[in-house]
């Protein structure tokens, strides 16, 4: 028989009872004893502690009280707890207060209830004791699992995929971003549509009395089927809209390619500091926030190498473990910026407890993008950020663990100059030597020589500007009509 739950001395379950008007602060962080359960046990440090009365009053208006549930199928206990801790940060980002986190050790999730029928009863006790109104599972639930859990727990049940989709919906700002999120949500919820009781249209067939007579005949189609058809229509419309937006984005990218402007894409785990790095390299002034998925819409800015060559730098949406495939598909046009770049700057959070797992998760998604498009991915430059948040010993360990990486702090500026040099080495080098007399009426060509090439000699003459420079092949072709004999 499983042992009963035990709480810290300052935790009173009666104080955690909630109704529509009162929300308790919940148990204090890090003070709960870990109950000795056979396979369903607590994860420490997952309750959200409210800082002051202002924050309490604010969160009473918007926060759901949640219990987190994970199934540990592989890896070690530390990895399982790290995954659930990340789920807790996702829940807080979505506007929830985490009361409790539990993990069950199983070979595979239970196909009916995710955690098994016996553990569902224990989980219901946890929900009842904490006063939670939502349970969030650290995995993607099937429609059957979702229905079974909600019926048995008597509270709302959300899985990791729905949680991430909710965060994306909150953070989307551009028309394209909102359309991408809505498409992903519809694709996720389509197989999970359900009808209840009177919401279902009545069916009738044959003689009137066969199915109850007058008042029982319906349109011959259930409301569920009508809803599904409506969702399919909306999905089709969104895909057409996104295809048009993708054409616009592709046109801009083709224009940059025609002008041979090198491009660099910044990718990485969510909250690794990608936007901060973009600001540090370009002074772009884009939104920087210590939150998961603060950036959903790509931002492209101009940058210059130390030797004066121009290129574009694009900040992309962050990745996370088990990123829902619906999002990868919906954000395909945005993520195409990664596949079409000359260089991928892969940003890693140096202060994270398991940076290698971040690297693996990001590379899995990038590999999936490459498979979808049949393109080879650009070379990768690994950048470990937030080195100002770790001590010297940990920094030495990371340098040994990731010897090929650049180590920077976007906040303090440490290592940024070295990063600029490293980026410049990866960009295409001008390699065609030209000697041309450019008329003064073609000043735009001289601007391109200065911006894109390596100027060797320049002389102003009455006929125009005599220039010797190394440029890329496209600019060399344009300058060929002004080439000099010697």
N, C-alpha and C positions, 0 to 999 in steps of 0.2 A: 504494500500500500504506500502510495506517495505521501511524504510528510507534508504537513500544513505549512503555509507561507508564514514567514516571520518578518517583522518590520523593525525598523530602528525605534529606539525608545521615544523619540519625539513625533512619531507618526501615529495618528489616530484615525482609523477608517471612517469613523462617524463624521469627522471634520471634512472628509473628502466627498461627502454626498453632494451631488450637484442637482440643481433644477434650472429652470429657464432664467433665473435672475442672479444666481450666486455661483461663482466658479472659485474653487479652492486653489491655493498655491501648490498643493501636492506635497509629497515627501521631499525632504532636503536631499541635495545632490551628494552622492558618495557616502551617505550614512546608513543606507539600507544593508542589512545582513543578506548574504547570498544564501537562499534556501537550498537545502540539500535535496534536490529532486533527482530522481533516477535519470530523466532525460529532458525535463523541462525546467530550466533554471534561469535565474536572473542574469542580466548583463549589467555590471556596475556603471554608474556615471551617466545614465541615459535620462534621468529625470531633469526637467527644466526648472531651474530656480529663478524666481522672479526677483529683480534687483530692488525695486522700490515701489512705493504706492502708486506713483504715476504709471509705471509699467504695468502694474497689476490692473489698474482701472482700464488701461488701454487694451490689454489682452482679454479682459472680460468681454469686450465688445466683439472680438474677432476670432478668438482661439478655440479650437476643438481640443478636447482632452483625449490623448491617444495612448494606446498600449502597442508596443512593437513586438512582432513575433518573427523569429527566424528559424529555418531548418538547416542544420549543419550537416552537409552530406559529404564534403571532402575538405582537404586542408587541415590545419590545426585549429585549436580553440582560439588562438590569438587572431587568426584571419577571420573566423566566424564572428568574433566580437567586434572587429574593426568594420566588417560589413554592416552589422547592426548599428554601430555608432554612426556610420555614414548615413544610414537610413534615418537615424534620429536628427541629423543635421538637415536632411532633406525635408523632414516633417516640420521642423522649426522654420525653415525657409518658406514653406507653404502656409505658415501661420498657425501652427499647432503647438500645444504644450505636451511634452512627452512625460508621462507619469511612470512608465515601467517598460522594461525590455526583457523578453525571455527568449531562450534558444532551446530547440529540441535537437538531439542527436539522432539522425535516422540515415539509413542507406539511401533513401529517396523520399521525396515528399509523398504523403498519402494521397492517392488519386481522388479520394472522396472529400476529405476535409483538410488537406494540406499537412496537419499535424497529427492526425489519428483521432478516433472518436473518444478514447479515454482522455487524451490531453485536451480535447475541446472542453470537457467538463472542468478540468483544472484551469484552463484559460478563462472560462466563464467566471470562475471564482475570483480570478485576478481582476477581471473587468469590473465585477460587482464591488470588490473591495476598494478599488481605486476610484470608482465613479467615472470611469472612462466612457466616452460616447462613440469612440471610433477605434477599430483595430487595424493596424497597417502591417501587412505581411511582406517580408523581405524576399519577394519573388513574384513571378507573374502567375496569377491564379486562373484556372480554367473557369468558364461560366458555371459549371457544376460545383466546383469548390467554393466559389464566391457565394452561390445560393445556399449551400449547406451551412457555411460558417455564419452567414447572416441569420438564418433561421434558428440556429442553435445558440448563438451568442446574444441575439436580440439587440445588436448594435450594428452600426454601419461598418462594413469591411472594405478596405481599400488595399490594393497591391502596389508593389513598387512602381510598376509601369504607370498606373493611373496617377500616382503621386507626382512622378516626374512630369507627366503631361499637364497636371494642374499647375506646377511651378512655371512651366513654359507658357501656359495660358496667361498667368499673372504678369510675366515679364515681357511678352511680345509687344512691340511698339509699332513697327512698320506694317504696312498693308501686306507685304509678302510674309513677314513673320507671323502675323495673325492667321493668314490663310494656311500656312504650313502647319501651325499648331492645331487649327480646327480640323484639317485633313487627318492628322495623326490621331486626334481624339475620336473622330468618326470611325476610322478604321479599327480602332481598339474597341469601341463600344458596340459596333454593329453585331458581332456574335453574342454580345451580352445583353441585348435588348430582351425584356421580358414583359408579359402582360399579366395583370392580376384582375380577377373577379369581373366587375362590371365594366372594366376598361376594355374587355374583350368584346368585339361585336358578335352577336349571335349568328349561328349558322342554321340554315334550314334547307331542306331539300325534299322533293317528292310531294306527297299530299300534305295539306296544311296541318292535319292532326298528327302527322308522323313524328314531329319534333316539338309538340306542345301547342301547335295552333297559333292563333292570332297573338301577336306581340313577341313571338320568338324568332321571327324571320329577320335576318340581317342582310347586309349588302353582299353576302357570299364571300366575305373576306374579313379576316380578323384585324383588329386595330394594330396588332403586332406586325402583320404583313404590310399594312399601310405605312407604318413607321419605317419598316425596313426599306420599302420602295422609296420613301422620301429621303432616307439617309443615302441610298445609292445615287439618287439624283443629285443630292448636294455634293457627294464625293466627286461625281463626274464633273460638276460645274467647277469645283475647286481645282481639280486637276487641269482643266482647260485654262483657268486663270493663272495657275502657277506655270504652266507651259509658256504662256505669253510673257510672264515676268522673267522666266528663264531665258527666253529669246533676247529680251532687253539686256539682261546681265551678260549673256554670251556675246552680244554685239559690242558691249563695252570692253569685254575681255579681248575680243578679236581686234578691236581698235588699238588696244595697248600692245597686243602682239605684233600688229602691223607696224607700229612705231618702234618695235623692239625694245619696249621698256621692260626691264627685268622685274619679276614679281616675287615677293616673299610672303608666305602664309604663316601666321602664328597659330599653332594648334596646341592642345594640351588638355589636362584634366581641369574640370571646373574649379574655379577659385584658386588656380595656380599662379595667378598674377599676369595673365596674358595682356589685359588692357593696360595695366600699369607699365608693362614692358613696351607696349606700343607708344605710350606717352613718353617714356624715357628716351626712346629712339627717335621720335618725330615731334615731340611737344604737341601732340594732337589734342590733348585736353578732353579725351573721351571719358565716359562714366567709369569710375573705379569704385567698387563696393565690395566689402568683405562679406560676400554672400554667394551661394551656389547659383549658377546660371544667371549672373547679372547681365551678361552679354548674350543676346540671341541674334541680333541683326549685325551682319558683317560690316566692319568699318575699314575703309581703305584710305591710306594717307601716303603722301610722297615722302621719300627719305633720300638721303645722299650719303654715299660712302665717303670715307676719309680722303680718298683721292678725287672726289668730285663727281662720281658717276651717280646718276639718278636711278631710283627704283621705287616700286610701290610696295607697301607693307599692309597686309590685311589681317585684321583680328577676326577670328572665327568663333563659333559657338563651342563651349567647353564640352568635354566628354565625361562620362562617368561609368563605373562598372555596370555591366548589364544594361547598357543604353538600349531602350526599346527599339526594336527594328522598325516600328512605325515612324519613329522620329528620324532614323537614318534615312528612310525613304522620303519622308516629307521635307527634310532639310537637304535633299540631294543637291539642289541648285546652289545652296549656300556652301555646302561642303565641296562642290566642284572647284571652288577657289583653291582648295588644297591640292587637288590633282593637277590643276593647270599651272601651278607655281614653279618657278625655277629652283626654289629652296623652301623646305619646310623647317621652321623653327619650332621645335617641340619643347614646350615649357613644362618643367616639373617643379612641384612645390617641395623645396628642400626641407621645410619644417614638418612635413608629413612623416608619420611613423613608418610607412611602407612605400617609399617613392618608386621602387621597382614595380610594384603592383599597378601604380598609376601608369607607368611607362607601358606595361603590357596591355592594360585596358585600352589606352589610346591607340596603340599600334594595331590592336585587333579591329577597331572601328575603321581606321585608315585603310587597313588591308581589305576590309569589306567594301569600302568605297572604290578602291582600285579594281576589285573583281566586278563590281556593278558596271563600271565604265570601260573595263578592258584596257585601262591605261596603266602604265608604269608610274609609280609614285616618285616624286622628286627626291633628291638627296636630303637627308635629315641632319639638322644641327641640334643636338640636345643641349638645353639650357636649364640649369638648376637655379631657380629663383628663391628669394627670401633667405639668403645666407646670413642676413643680419639677425634672423630669428633663431639661429642655432649656435651652439658653442663650438669652440675650436676642435674638440675631440670628435664631435659628430661631423663637422665639416671635413676633417681628415678622413673619416670613414667613407663619406660620400665621394670624395675625390678618388679613393681607392676602388669604390664600388662602380663608379661611372667615370672612368679615366678619360673618355672621349668628350665629356661635357664641358661647357663653359659655365662658370659659376658667377652669378651676379646678384645684386639687390636692386630691383627697379625703384624701390623707395629711397635708398640712400645714394644710388648711382654707382656703387662699387661694381667694377667689372664691366660697365657699359661700354667704355672705350674699347676694351679688348673684344667685346662682342661685335662691335661695329667692324673691326678689322676682320674677324672671323667670317662675318656675313659677306664682306667684300670679296673674300677669297673664293666663295662658292658661286658668285654671280658670273655670268658670261663675260669674258674679257674681249675688248675690241682687238681684232687681230689682222685687219686689212690696212696696209699702209697706203695712204693717198697723198698726192701732191696736186693741189688744185688752186686755181685763181678764181675766187668766188666774188661775183659782182656785188657791189654795195646794195643793190636792190634785192638781193637774196639773203638778207640778214638772218632769216629764220634758219638757214642752213648752218650758219656760223654758231647760232645758239645751240643747235643740235650737236655740233662738233664739241662744243664746250661741255654740254650736259651728258652726252652719251659716249664720247670718245676720249682718247688720250692725246692731248695737244703736244706736238713736238716743237714746231716752229710756227711763227706767225709774223707776217710783214704787210704793212699797209702800202699800197701802190696807187697811182692815179686810176688804174683800171679796176681795182678791187683789192680784196684781201688774199694775199698769198699764204696758203696754209699747208703744213705737213702734219699729219696726224694719223693715229691708229683708230680706226672705227670699225663698227660691225658691217657685215656684208650689205645690209639693206641701205645704209647711209652711203656706203662706198658706191653703190649703184647710182644713187641720185647725184653724187659729186663727180661721177665719171665724165659727164658732159663738160665739166669745167677743168678737166685734168690738163696739166701743163706737159709740154714735151720733155722737159728735163727734170 
